[in-house]
């Protein structure tokens, strides 16, 4: 198969489905209105702040895209490039993008409340409350994991911290240009992009050397401040710049592949049970969503869409572009990862490893992951293959392109870190909402934005400090996809019970995802966890307990969905939330 044709096919599929299925959702399910959104009606200058659609796309995209759209597809190639692409494309269009768009728009209709809060209104109160605690746990784990990963990255690559520091300064300047001076949007954008480029170049020249725990202290202070200050000071302009960083890379990589006309060099299909998880034969279905994750669909996206994005959208008509379009853009990143590695990956793997994986499709499946590890792991093999194609086709310097591809991960990981802490603040506030009428003084203290930002920061950075997060992190893939399952069930209930839509086009993929995730979690519990037990009994025991609890929650969700407590009409808040 020609790599150029694969990229063209991906672009056409996304464009056609965006203008057909996406617009069907906007017309018949969301039933778009001209009502004033929460960002304007509940404006508070901190969280509820309307944003330009391109700036908000940048925030949303930067928050939901990170290492996962690169890591997941790179690992999934053990099954072959065709199964990976099919799951990315079909999952994007009918589950992932639908999940993101409707999570966003249902939140807009419920005054910017989270998807778990909505679950408590359209399914059962119990569902929403349990869902909220589960999400809070997941967000703490994300803060811990990204804090630890970034801390280690900053120690190993001391040129990255100053580059990011200068980028924060660039974002602050861009924010002033956009919101204080109100400069022409295009002129301000150009200045911001120039400052972004200068930040990377200058930052690499003045490295900062510091200990891992020093960086954790810096992150602790940073995420409390970043998640508490108004979104238009740092969050909006910084994430807008981040989006340009990734979009620029996507354009360069996409053009290079389009002009390469090179044949894919790895098998289209290998074996159904490739040894992907813990060296055990791993069935493509139902385990594939746990592997590709954000590249196709992700529960974390619903938290961002109904957490920060819904509070900043300026017009309902922007929702399709940001929610549905954002997921398709992330899907294109995963498509590019699959095609780039499939076409140029063998050229960056050590020669002795290449010989072991090219003998046959079965040999490829058995030896691909160790071979990729020898090339630097999923991120390493992609960044090197990306540099290879851009150098061979566009004559761009390899060293610079490796840095550019690696900067995607660093920039989006930092964005995810403080955005997650802000989302944890929102969730923490919703959990204690019952105290608002019973103990209002305690409610005001606990939900103060500085207090509510500090709690998840303490817990998350504390886990990173101790290293305890590594014990439970392997469960995150399952937890993330279970979030997507719960969110899909919730928005299907919203579409049918509140929007009075037929909802069958939402319900069928929602039920398919629920079944897939449930079976995948059962496989993980009975196959993967015992394999972990031989290496680390304590970790395996903790993982087993967490997976068991999540399976129980998933079954409880389905029971609540089939036997709802009540259905409430669309609500309009009378006070700021």
VENQUIJO-V286253 format. One line per field, one symbol per residue. ss: DSSP state (H for helix, E for strand, C for the rest). A space follows every 10 residues. Layout:
BEGIN
ss: ???
END
This chain:
BEGIN
ss: CEHHHHHHHH HHHHHHHHHH HHHHHHHHHH CCCCCCCHHH HCCCCCCCCC ECHHHHHHHH HHHHCCCHHH HHHHHHHHHC HHHHHHHHHH HHHHHHHHHH HHHHHHHHHC CCCCHHHHHH HHCCHHHHHH HHHHHHHHHH HHHHHHHHHH HHHHHHCHHH HHHHHHHHHH HHHHHHHHHH CCCCHHHHHH HHHHHHHHHH HHHCCCCCCC CHHHHHHHHH HHHHHHCCCC CCCCHHHHHH HHHHHHHHHH HHHHHHHHHH CCECCCCCCC CCEEEEECCE EEEHHHHHHH HHHHHCCCHH HHHHHCCCHH HCECCHHHHH HHHHHHHHHH HHHHHHHHHH HHHHHHHHCC HHHHHHHCCC HHHHHHHHHH HHHHCCHHHH HHHHHHHHHH HHHHCCCHHH HHHHHHHHHH HHHHHHHHHH HHHHHHHHHH HCCCHHHHCH HHHHHHCCHH HHHHHHHHHH HHHHHHCCHH HHHCCHHHHH HHHHHHHHHH HHHHHHHCCC CCCHHHHHHH HHHHHHHHHH HHHHHHHHHH HHHHHCHHHH HHHHHHHHHH HHHHHHHHHH HHCCCCCCCC CCCCCCC
END
